[in-house]
Amino acid sequence: MIRVATIGTSSITERFAGAVAEVDGIRVDVVFSRSAERGAAFADRIGAPRASDDLDALLRSGEIDAVYVGSPNGAHAAQAQDAIDAGVHVFLEKPATPGSAEFADLVAAARARGVVVFEGMRNVYDPGMARVAELLPHIGPVRLVSFGQSQYSARYDLVLAGETPNIFDPSLAGGALFDLGVYPLSALIHLFGAPTSVSGSTVTIATGADGAGAAVLAYPDMVGQVSFSKIGVSHRPNEIQGEWGTIEIDEITAPREIALSLRARGGEPGSHTADRVEGAANNMVYEVARFAALVRGEADPTPDQERTLAVLRAVEAIRGSG
């Protein structure tokens, strides 16, 4: 049994705990919070046996095998390094770290210590994304991909009122790119590999964080477009255009409705089919299952880590473009 401690008491940590409860061979044993009272209340809410307000002692107690890092983005690297130093496996909530060099250092440290460091990116492990990958050969050479994730954040109302919530605090690596943009970036890089170059632009809001943006990822024979926003809403489908046809995807974070349209060619008629992919209501279960398999030594974490590094390098290129 993989015994997990959680760091963070937000809704995403609660969702993670719910996913763990659905996966065999792993469980949440401890909740960490700097506030003993908050930690105890959160442990009661998710059904964890106990809480701790001493992270260093918890990591070195021998009573946990892994830690879930769901703290603000800017705290990820230091907390992950502490866990690795203690010989504890690390599950990082996305984004893994604010920079690629930080994550590369964690990967090297984890390998030296014999533990796993892993970024949870729920869409790339979802069965819907596997179905998209299966359909790619049907549309011929892929030339243009357009993925996006835009969801208005209620916490932007706080920004408009003059406040700086964590999710929009640049000192904590907040902003739309880290919170939502990594989903379409990860999907694109998962399906097509690392790009040869990346350029982009973002909209800066009052806190100094990015509220929205877009990027172009160049490949030798195709172009990928990515958009993201936490200050607006979009309901447009995601699209992969090939020379023979097109794949449309409803939701890049949890693909469920996937349509394949093939154009008429070589005397064959065109066609249109729509797939409904059944998946878990909480699709974090798939990333939890992958992490558990990695911890048990059933798979090599290198491809997962290389994808994370490619995404973080793309994020850095977008931020550096202005």
VOBA-1610 file (N, C-alpha, C; in pm, whole numbers, padded with zeros to 5 digits, always signed):
BEGIN
Met+00084-00120+00000Met+00000+00000+00000Met+00088+00126+00000Ile+00063+00216-00091Ile+00136+00343-00098Ile+00066+00443-00006Arg+00137+00485+00097Arg+00081+00578+00196Arg+00118+00721+00158Val+00018+00806+00140Val+00039+00941+00089Val+00006+01045+00194Ala+00087+01149+00198Ala+00055+01270+00274Ala+00024+01381+00174Thr-00073+01463+00206Thr-00107+01575+00117Thr-00055+01705+00177Ile-00010+01792+00088Ile+00026+01929+00125Ile-00071+02021+00054Gly-00143+02101+00130Gly-00244+02188+00072Gly-00383+02147+00114Thr-00469+02245+00133Thr-00606+02216+00177Thr-00709+02279+00085Ser-00672+02295-00042Ser-00763+02358-00138Ser-00856+02253-00200Ser-00944+02301-00287Ser-01039+02211-00352Ser-00969+02109-00441Ile-00854+02146-00502Ile-00785+02050-00589Ile-00726+01937-00506Thr-00681+01966-00383Thr-00631+01860-00296Thr-00744+01768-00255Glu-00860+01825-00231Glu-00977+01742-00198Glu-01013+01652-00315Arg-01002+01708-00436Arg-01033+01627-00554Arg-00930+01517-00572Phe-00804+01547-00544Phe-00700+01446-00549Phe-00731+01333-00451Ala-00768+01367-00329Ala-00800+01266-00229Ala-00917+01179-00274Gly-01016+01240-00339Gly-01127+01163-00392Gly-01083+01065-00499Ala-00987+01106-00582Ala-00936+01018-00686Ala-00857+00903-00625Val-00776+00933-00525Val-00698+00827-00458Val-00791+00720-00402Ala-00905+00762-00349Ala-01000+00667-00291Ala-01054+00569-00394Glu-01043+00602-00523Glu-01094+00516-00629Glu-00987+00427-00692Val-00862+00440-00646Val-00752+00364-00706Val-00698+00264-00604Asp-00684+00140-00645Asp-00633+00035-00555Asp-00484+00057-00527Gly-00444+00021-00406Gly-00302+00019-00372Gly-00244+00151-00329Ile-00326+00251-00307Ile-00278+00382-00264Ile-00385+00445-00176Arg-00340+00520-00074Arg-00437+00584+00015Arg-00374+00710+00075Val-00458+00804+00115Val-00414+00923+00186Val-00417+00893+00335Asp-00301+00901+00399Asp-00290+00872+00542Asp-00279+00997+00628Val-00221+01104+00572Val-00193+01223+00652Val-00220+01349+00571Val-00272+01451+00637Val-00288+01584+00579Val-00187+01677+00646Phe-00108+01749+00567Phe-00020+01850+00626Phe-00078+01988+00602Ser-00077+02068+00706Ser-00110+02211+00698Ser-00030+02283+00804Arg+00014+02404+00774Arg+00086+02482+00875Arg-00006+02516+00992Ser-00137+02515+00967Ser-00234+02537+01073Ser-00288+02403+01120Ala-00262+02367+01245Ala-00309+02239+01299Ala-00461+02230+01292Glu-00528+02340+01320Glu-00674+02341+01318Glu-00728+02320+01177Arg-00670+02390+01081Arg-00714+02375+00942Arg-00684+02234+00893Gly-00568+02182+00927Gly-00531+02048+00884Gly-00626+01942+00939Ala-00661+01954+01067Ala-00752+01857+01129Ala-00888+01862+01063Ala-00935+01983+01034Ala-01066+01997+00970Ala-01065+01938+00830Phe-00955+01959+00757Phe-00945+01907+00621Phe-00935+01755+00624Ala-00859+01700+00719Ala-00847+01554+00731Ala-00984+01493+00756Asp-01064+01556+00840Asp-01199+01506+00866Asp-01282+01510+00737Arg-01266+01616+00660Arg-01347+01631+00539Arg-01314+01524+00435Ile-01187+01488+00421Ile-01151+01391+00317Ile-01139+01249+00372Gly-01157+01232+00501Gly-01151+01099+00560Gly-01011+01049+00585Ala-00913+01140+00600Ala-00776+01098+00632Ala-00765+01071+00782Pro-00685+00973+00822Pro-00676+00936+00963Pro-00622+01046+01054Arg-00529+01128+01002Arg-00470+01228+01090Arg-00413+01345+01011Ala-00370+01449+01086Ala-00310+01568+01028Ala-00179+01598+01099Ser-00095+01676+01032Ser+00034+01716+01089Ser+00061+01861+01053Asp+00127+01935+01144Asp+00169+02071+01113Asp+00321+02082+01112Asp+00391+01968+01105Asp+00537+01965+01102Asp+00580+01884+00980Leu+00605+01953+00868Leu+00634+01884+00743Leu+00766+01809+00750Asp+00868+01870+00805Asp+00999+01805+00811Asp+00992+01673+00889Ala+00925+01677+01003Ala+00911+01555+01084Ala+00828+01450+01011Leu+00724+01495+00942Leu+00638+01402+00868Leu+00716+01332+00758Leu+00795+01407+00682Leu+00871+01349+00572Leu+00973+01246+00620Arg+01025+01265+00739Arg+01128+01176+00792Arg+01076+01076+00894Ser+00944+01066+00903Ser+00883+00978+01004Ser+00888+00832+00966Gly+00903+00801+00837Gly+00895+00664+00790Gly+00752+00613+00781Glu+00656+00703+00804Glu+00515+00663+00806Glu+00443+00694+00675Ile+00514+00756+00580Ile+00454+00783+00449Ile+00551+00738+00340Asp+00496+00705+00224Asp+00577+00665+00109Asp+00584+00774+00003Ala+00483+00860+00001Ala+00473+00962-00104Ala+00404+01085-00050Val+00427+01196-00119Val+00362+01321-00082Val+00299+01383-00205Tyr+00180+01437-00188Tyr+00112+01513-00293Tyr+00132+01660-00262Val+00193+01734-00356Val+00223+01875-00334Val+00117+01959-00407Gly+00021+02007-00329Gly-00087+02089-00383Gly-00084+02230-00329Ser+00034+02275-00289Ser+00052+02410-00238Ser+00060+02509-00354Pro+00068+02641-00326Pro+00087+02737-00436Pro+00209+02701-00521Asn+00200+02730-00651Asn+00301+02687-00747Asn+00443+02722-00706Gly+00461+02840-00650Gly+00594+02886-00615Gly+00661+02806-00505Ala+00582+02728-00429Ala+00637+02648-00319Ala+00672+02506-00361His+00633+02465-00481His+00648+02326-00522His+00791+02274-00515Ala+00883+02348-00574Ala+01020+02296-00589Ala+01085+02268-00454Ala+01075+02362-00361Ala+01139+02344-00231Ala+01077+02229-00153Gln+00944+02219-00155Gln+00878+02110-00083Gln+00908+01975-00146Ala+00913+01971-00279Ala+00947+01846-00347Ala+01090+01804-00315Gln+01182+01900-00314Gln+01321+01867-00283Gln+01334+01812-00142Asp+01262+01870-00047Asp+01266+01820+00091Asp+01217+01676+00096Ala+01111+01646+00022Ala+01057+01510+00021Ala+01156+01412-00042Ile+01215+01452-00152Ile+01313+01366-00219Ile+01431+01338-00128Asp+01479+01442-00061Asp+01591+01424+00032Asp+01558+01323+00142Ala+01431+01315+00176Ala+01387+01222+00280Ala+01354+01084+00225Gly+01372+01064+00094Gly+01343+00935+00033Gly+01196+00910+00010Val+01120+01017-00013Val+00975+01009-00033Val+00942+01041-00178His+00856+00962-00239His+00809+00987-00375His+00725+01114-00378Val+00724+01183-00494Val+00658+01313-00504Val+00560+01317-00621Phe+00437+01353-00589Phe+00333+01380-00689Phe+00309+01530-00684Leu+00348+01601-00791Leu+00333+01746-00798Leu+00206+01784-00873Glu+00124+01867-00812Glu+00011+01923-00886Glu+00067+02012-00997Lys-00005+02018-01108Lys+00043+02102-01218Lys+00030+02250-01181Pro+00119+02337-01233Pro+00242+02302-01300Pro+00344+02250-01200Ala+00428+02158-01244Ala+00522+02093-01152Ala+00605+02196-01076Thr+00665+02286-01150Thr+00747+02393-01093Thr+00734+02514-01185Pro+00768+02633-01138Pro+00759+02750-01226Pro+00858+02747-01342Gly+00972+02678-01325Gly+01073+02676-01431Gly+01121+02537-01464Ser+01172+02520-01587Ser+01218+02388-01631Ser+01344+02345-01557Ala+01432+02439-01526Ala+01557+02402-01457Ala+01527+02345-01319Glu+01429+02402-01250Glu+01390+02350-01119Glu+01342+02206-01129Phe+01260+02180-01231Phe+01209+02043-01245Phe+01320+01947-01287Ala+01407+01990-01374Ala+01521+01906-01414Ala+01606+01870-01292Asp+01626+01966-01203Asp+01703+01938-01081Asp+01631+01834-00994Leu+01498+01846-00985Leu+01422+01749-00906Leu+01430+01609-00966Val+01424+01601-01099Val+01434+01471-01166Val+01569+01407-01136Ala+01675+01485-01146Ala+01809+01432-01119Ala+01822+01387-00973Ala+01768+01467-00882Ala+01774+01432-00740Ala+01693+01307-00710Ala+01577+01296-00773Ala+01491+01179-00749Ala+01557+01052-00801Arg+01620+01059-00916Arg+01689+00942-00969Arg+01803+00900-00878Ala+01876+00997-00828Ala+01988+00966-00738Ala+01940+00904-00608Arg+01822+00945-00564Arg+01767+00896-00436Arg+01684+00771-00453Gly+01651+00736-00578Gly+01571+00615-00602Gly+01423+00633-00578Val+01373+00756-00598Val+01230+00781-00583Val+01176+00842-00711Val+01046+00856-00719Val+00977+00909-00837Val+00934+01052-00810Val+00956+01141-00907Val+00895+01273-00906Val+00808+01282-01031Phe+00685+01326-01014Phe+00582+01312-01118Phe+00490+01433-01113Glu+00456+01484-01230Glu+00357+01591-01239Glu+00222+01534-01279Gly+00120+01564-01201Gly-00015+01522-01236Gly-00070+01610-01347Met-00096+01553-01464Met-00155+01625-01576Met-00269+01538-01627Arg-00387+01562-01572Arg-00495+01465-01585Arg-00538+01436-01727Asn-00528+01533-01818Asn-00581+01508-01951Asn-00496+01410-02032Val-00363+01409-02011Val-00281+01321-02094Val-00297+01175-02056Tyr-00349+01146-01938Tyr-00372+01007-01895Tyr-00517+00965-01913Asp-00600+01055-01962Asp-00743+01029-01978Asp-00768+00936-02098Pro-00865+00845-02088Pro-00895+00757-02202Pro-00939+00833-02327Gly-00996+00952-02307Gly-01033+01032-02423Gly-00912+01073-02505Met-00802+01106-02438Met-00681+01144-02510Met-00622+01022-02581Ala-00635+00906-02520Ala-00589+00784-02586Ala-00669+00759-02714Arg-00799+00790-02711Arg-00883+00773-02830Arg-00841+00870-02939Val-00809+00993-02902Val-00760+01090-03000Val-00634+01037-03068Ala-00542+00983-02990Ala-00418+00929-03046Ala-00447+00815-03144Glu-00546+00733-03112Glu-00583+00622-03201Glu-00637+00671-03335Leu-00703+00787-03334Leu-00765+00839-03456Leu-00668+00915-03546Leu-00555+00956-03493Leu-00464+01041-03570Leu-00423+00980-03705Pro-00392+00851-03714Pro-00352+00797-03845Pro-00460+00810-03951His-00585+00821-03912His-00695+00827-04009His-00700+00961-04084Ile-00642+01067-04028Ile-00656+01199-04092Ile-00531+01238-04173Gly-00437+01144-04186Gly-00320+01171-04268Gly-00222+01264-04200Pro-00128+01318-04275Pro-00029+01409-04215Pro-00097+01527-04146Val-00066+01547-04020Val-00126+01658-03945Val-00051+01786-03977Arg-00128+01893-04006Arg-00067+02019-04047Arg-00098+02135-03952Leu-00215+02131-03888Leu-00253+02243-03802Leu-00333+02191-03683Val-00293+02232-03564Val-00361+02192-03441Val-00399+02318-03365Ser-00520+02321-03312Ser-00566+02437-03235Ser-00634+02388-03107Phe-00566+02408-02994Phe-00617+02367-02864Phe-00631+02491-02774Gly-00730+02491-02688Gly-00746+02604-02597Gly-00820+02566-02471Gln-00804+02648-02369Gln-00876+02631-02243Gln-00901+02770-02184Ser-01025+02812-02186Ser-01063+02942-02132Ser-01179+02924-02036Gln-01161+02972-01916Gln-01262+02957-01812Gln-01255+03078-01718Tyr-01360+03153-01712Tyr-01360+03273-01629Tyr-01348+03233-01482Ser-01255+03295-01413Ser-01233+03265-01272Ser-01308+03363-01184Ala-01384+03309-01089Ala-01455+03396-00995Ala-01356+03479-00914Arg-01233+03430-00902Arg-01133+03506-00826Arg-01081+03627-00903Tyr-01113+03633-01031Tyr-01080+03755-01105Tyr-01166+03872-01055Asp-01284+03841-01005Asp-01367+03946-00944Asp-01295+04010-00826Leu-01216+03929-00753Leu-01138+03984-00642Leu-01029+04077-00694Val-00970+04040-00806Val-00869+04127-00868Val-00932+04260-00906Leu-01050+04254-00965Leu-01120+04377-01005Leu-01155+04464-00884Ala-01165+04398-00767Ala-01194+04471-00643Ala-01066+04519-00574Gly-00950+04496-00636Gly-00825+04546-00582Gly-00746+04446-00500Glu-00787+04319-00496Glu-00717+04218-00419Glu-00622+04136-00508Thr-00537+04054-00444Thr-00445+03968-00517Thr-00458+03825-00466Pro-00556+03750-00516Pro-00566+03609-00474Pro-00448+03529-00525Asn-00420+03418-00457Asn-00302+03336-00491Asn-00295+03301-00639Ile-00408+03268-00698Ile-00409+03220-00835Ile-00368+03328-00934Phe-00376+03455-00892Phe-00334+03566-00976Phe-00217+03642-00915Asp-00140+03576-00830Asp-00026+03640-00766Asp+00102+03596-00837Pro+00168+03686-00909Pro+00289+03644-00983Pro+00401+03597-00891Ser+00406+03643-00767Ser+00510+03598-00675Ser+00493+03453-00637Leu+00372+03398-00658Leu+00344+03257-00630Leu+00332+03177-00759Ala+00380+03236-00870Ala+00371+03173-01003Ala+00226+03150-01042Gly+00142+03247-01012Gly+00002+03239-01052Gly-00019+03294-01192Gly-00140+03278-01244Gly-00174+03329-01376Gly-00238+03223-01463Ala-00296+03268-01573Ala-00372+03178-01661Ala-00284+03075-01730Leu-00162+03113-01766Leu-00074+03019-01837Leu-00042+02898-01750Phe-00004+02922-01626Phe+00028+02811-01536Phe-00097+02735-01494Asp-00208+02803-01478Asp-00328+02736-01428Asp-00405+02662-01536Leu-00420+02723-01654Leu-00499+02661-01760Leu-00419+02634-01887Gly-00326+02722-01921Gly-00253+02705-02046Gly-00172+02577-02054Val-00130+02526-01938Val-00052+02402-01940Val-00133+02283-01989Tyr-00267+02289-01979Tyr-00348+02176-02029Tyr-00339+02162-02181Pro-00369+02265-02260Pro-00353+02247-02405Pro-00209+02227-02447Leu-00115+02292-02377Leu+00026+02269-02409Leu+00065+02123-02386Ser+00022+02068-02273Ser+00056+01928-02243Ser-00008+01833-02342Ala-00133+01860-02380Ala-00201+01775-02477Ala-00127+01777-02611Leu-00089+01895-02655Leu-00021+01909-02783Leu+00114+01837-02782Ile+00190+01858-02675Ile+00322+01795-02667Ile+00312+01646-02642His+00211+01603-02569His+00187+01460-02550His+00161+01390-02683Leu+00081+01452-02769Leu+00043+01389-02896Leu+00150+01403-03004Phe+00225+01515-03002Phe+00314+01544-03116Phe+00459+01568-03078Gly+00491+01560-02950Gly+00629+01579-02908Gly+00665+01725-02887Ala+00791+01747-02851Ala+00838+01882-02823Ala+00849+01962-02953Pro+00809+02088-02953Pro+00819+02171-03073Pro+00962+02217-03097Thr+00988+02265-03218Thr+01119+02319-03250Thr+01134+02463-03201Ser+01023+02535-03192Ser+01026+02672-03140Ser+00888+02709-03089Val+00885+02807-02999Val+00760+02854-02939Val+00764+03006-02929Ser+00653+03070-02965Ser+00639+03214-02944Ser+00498+03240-02896Gly+00479+03350-02826Gly+00346+03377-02774Gly+00335+03516-02716Ser+00218+03544-02663Ser+00192+03674-02602Ser+00085+03656-02496Thr+00094+03735-02390Thr-00004+03727-02282Thr-00061+03864-02249Val-00177+03862-02184Val-00243+03984-02137Val-00216+03997-01987Thr-00154+04106-01947Thr-00123+04127-01807Thr-00237+04199-01736Ile-00276+04148-01620Ile-00383+04210-01542Ile-00325+04291-01428Ala-00411+04347-01344Ala-00369+04444-01243Ala-00268+04390-01144Thr-00271+04260-01115Thr-00178+04203-01018Thr-00038+04182-01074Gly-00025+04194-01205Gly+00102+04165-01270Gly+00110+04026-01328Ala+00010+03942-01301Ala+00003+03807-01358Ala-00062+03813-01496Asp-00048+03705-01572Asp-00117+03698-01701Asp-00260+03649-01681Gly-00353+03713-01750Gly-00493+03672-01742Gly-00538+03592-01861Ala-00467+03607-01973Ala-00501+03537-02097Ala-00380+03540-02187Gly-00384+03456-02292Gly-00273+03457-02386Gly-00290+03354-02496Ala-00193+03353-02585Ala-00193+03259-02697Ala-00050+03231-02737Ala-00028+03118-02803Ala+00106+03080-02845Ala+00101+03001-02974Val+00211+03004-03045Val+00231+02922-03166Val+00349+02831-03142Leu+00328+02701-03160Leu+00433+02601-03146Leu+00467+02549-03285Ala+00592+02565-03325Ala+00635+02525-03459Ala+00696+02386-03456Tyr+00660+02307-03558Tyr+00715+02174-03580Tyr+00766+02169-03724Pro+00848+02070-03759Pro+00902+02066-03895Pro+00795+02065-04004Asp+00679+02000-03976Asp+00578+01988-04081Asp+00437+02023-04033Met+00426+02092-03920Met+00294+02133-03871Met+00310+02252-03777Val+00196+02313-03746Val+00192+02426-03654Val+00086+02398-03549Gly+00117+02428-03424Gly+00020+02415-03316Gly-00015+02552-03260Gln-00144+02576-03238Gln-00190+02700-03178Gln-00251+02669-03042Val-00216+02747-02943Val-00268+02727-02807Val-00321+02860-02754Ser-00440+02857-02692Ser-00494+02977-02629Ser-00541+02942-02488Phe-00546+03043-02401Phe-00583+03019-02262Phe-00630+03150-02200Ser-00725+03139-02107Ser-00775+03259-02040Ser-00845+03223-01911Lys-00825+03308-01809Lys-00903+03301-01686Lys-00987+03427-01667Ile-00991+03511-01771Ile-01070+03634-01764Ile-01174+03639-01876Gly-01198+03526-01939Gly-01296+03515-02045Gly-01340+03370-02059Val-01432+03345-02150Val-01488+03211-02168Val-01489+03176-02316Ser-01460+03051-02348Ser-01472+03002-02485Ser-01534+02863-02483His-01621+02839-02580His-01683+02708-02593His-01650+02643-02728Arg-01549+02698-02796Arg-01516+02643-02927Arg-01449+02507-02911Pro-01468+02419-03009Pro-01403+02287-03000Pro-01254+02297-03027Asn-01180+02201-02981Asn-01040+02186-03013Asn-01030+02106-03143Glu-00929+02134-03221Glu-00926+02077-03356Glu-00786+02034-03397Ile-00782+01918-03465Ile-00659+01869-03527Ile-00689+01851-03676Gln-00619+01925-03760Gln-00642+01919-03904Gln-00532+01837-03971Gly-00575+01733-04042Gly-00483+01656-04123Gly-00516+01675-04270Glu-00433+01620-04357Glu-00457+01635-04501Glu-00579+01556-04548Trp-00617+01454-04472Trp-00730+01371-04513Trp-00858+01400-04434Gly-00843+01470-04322Gly-00962+01494-04240Gly-00930+01570-04114Thr-01029+01581-04026Thr-01018+01664-03907Thr-01075+01590-03786Ile-01011+01609-03671Ile-01062+01559-03544Ile-01102+01679-03459Glu-01225+01675-03407Glu-01272+01778-03316Glu-01289+01718-03177Ile-01246+01792-03075Ile-01248+01746-02936Ile-01323+01848-02853Asp-01414+01802-02769Asp-01496+01897-02694Asp-01418+01969-02585Glu-01348+01896-02500Glu-01286+01953-02380Glu-01144+01899-02368Ile-01047+01989-02371Ile-00908+01943-02373Ile-00865+01886-02239Thr-00932+01920-02128Thr-00895+01865-01998Thr-00957+01728-01973Ala-01064+01695-02046Ala-01130+01566-02029Ala-01205+01534-02158Pro-01136+01488-02262Pro-01201+01464-02392Pro-01311+01358-02381Arg-01431+01395-02417Arg-01543+01301-02412Arg-01614+01290-02547Glu-01641+01403-02612Glu-01703+01402-02745Glu-01593+01426-02847Ile-01569+01324-02930Ile-01461+01330-03028Ile-01518+01298-03165Ala-01508+01392-03257Ala-01566+01374-03390Ala-01455+01362-03494Leu-01473+01268-03585Leu-01378+01245-03694Leu-01448+01273-03826Ser-01395+01369-03901Ser-01451+01403-04033Ser-01344+01377-04138Leu-01375+01292-04235Leu-01282+01260-04343Leu-01335+01317-04473Arg-01251+01385-04548Arg-01293+01442-04676Arg-01291+01334-04784Ala-01368+01356-04887Ala-01368+01264-05001Ala-01233+01270-05071Arg-01178+01153-05103Arg-01050+01149-05175Arg-01036+01015-05247Gly-00969+01019-05360Gly-00942+00897-05436Gly-01067+00820-05473Gly-01174+00890-05498Gly-01298+00823-05534Gly-01378+00772-05416Glu-01326+00786-05295Glu-01399+00742-05176Glu-01483+00857-05121Pro-01601+00826-05070Pro-01685+00933-05015Pro-01629+00984-04882Gly-01663+01105-04848Gly-01627+01158-04719Gly-01715+01096-04610Ser-01680+01117-04486Ser-01758+01060-04376Ser-01743+01144-04251His-01837+01126-04159His-01832+01196-04030His-01883+01099-03923Thr-01801+01077-03823Thr-01841+00991-03711Thr-01815+01064-03581Ala-01895+01034-03481Ala-01880+01095-03350Ala-01867+00987-03244Asp-01765+00998-03162Asp-01741+00904-03053Asp-01777+00970-02920Arg-01835+00889-02832Arg-01854+00932-02694Arg-01765+00843-02608Val-01664+00903-02547Val-01570+00828-02463Val-01617+00835-02319Glu-01641+00720-02260Glu-01681+00717-02119Glu-01557+00729-02031Gly-01567+00811-01931Gly-01454+00830-01840Gly-01502+00861-01701Ala-01411+00856-01607Ala-01444+00884-01467Ala-01487+01029-01451Ala-01584+01052-01364Ala-01628+01188-01336Ala-01513+01272-01283Asn-01429+01212-01201Asn-01307+01277-01152Asn-01191+01214-01226Asn-01149+01276-01336Asn-01048+01209-01417Asn-00906+01224-01364Met-00892+01273-01241Met-00762+01264-01174Met-00729+01119-01138Val-00829+01030-01144Val-00802+00890-01111Val-00696+00830-01203Tyr-00690+00878-01327Tyr-00597+00820-01423Tyr-00453+00862-01393Glu-00433+00985-01352Glu-00297+01026-01316Glu-00255+00963-01184Val-00349+00945-01092Val-00316+00876-00967Val-00275+00732-00995Ala-00348+00665-01084Ala-00315+00527-01118Ala-00177+00519-01184Arg-00145+00616-01269Arg-00013+00618-01332Arg+00096+00638-01227Phe+00074+00730-01135Phe+00173+00754-01029Phe+00194+00628-00947Ala+00087+00561-00910Ala+00099+00440-00830Ala+00180+00334-00905Ala+00156+00322-01035Ala+00232+00225-01115Ala+00380+00261-01120Leu+00410+00390-01130Leu+00550+00433-01132Leu+00618+00405-00999Val+00549+00432-00889Val+00606+00408-00757Val+00632+00258-00738Arg+00544+00175-00789Arg+00563+00030-00778Arg+00669-00023-00873Gly+00722+00062-00959Gly+00827+00020-01052Gly+00774-00052-01174Glu+00646-00033-01205Glu+00585-00104-01318Glu+00607-00031-01451Ala+00658+00091-01447Ala+00683+00168-01569Ala+00797+00265-01542Asp+00852+00318-01650Asp+00962+00414-01644Asp+00905+00556-01644Pro+00939+00639-01545Pro+00884+00776-01541Pro+00947+00871-01641Thr+01052+00829-01711Thr+01124+00921-01800Thr+01035+00989-01903Pro+00948+00917-01977Pro+00863+00986-02075Pro+00772+01090-02010Asp+00719+01061-01893Asp+00634+01156-01822Asp+00714+01282-01787Gln+00834+01261-01737Gln+00919+01373-01695Gln+00965+01455-01815Glu+00994+01389-01927Glu+01038+01461-02046Glu+00924+01547-02101Arg+00802+01498-02096Arg+00689+01578-02140Arg+00673+01701-02051Thr+00683+01681-01920Thr+00673+01795-01829Thr+00780+01898-01858Leu+00903+01854-01880Leu+01010+01947-01911Leu+00984+02023-02040Ala+00932+01955-02142Ala+00903+02021-02270Ala+00794+02126-02252Val+00694+02096-02170Val+00586+02192-02144Val+00640+02313-02070Leu+00722+02291-01969Leu+00778+02403-01892Leu+00869+02490-01979Arg+00942+02428-02071Arg+01024+02508-02163Arg+00935+02590-02256Ala+00823+02534-02298Ala+00729+02610-02380Ala+00670+02727-02301Val+00638+02704-02175Val+00587+02810-02088Val+00690+02923-02078Glu+00815+02886-02059Glu+00921+02987-02048Glu+00934+03067-02178Ala+00921+02999-02291Ala+00929+03070-02420Ala+00813+03167-02437Ile+00694+03126-02396Ile+00577+03215-02407Ile+00595+03336-02317Arg+00638+03313-02194Arg+00658+03422-02100Arg+00770+03516-02148Gly+00870+03459-02213Gly+00980+03540-02262Gly+00948+03617-02389Ser+00841+03576-02458Ser+00803+03645-02582Ser+00737+03780-02557Gly+00686+03800-02435Gly+00621+03926-02403Gly+00472+03913-02396
//
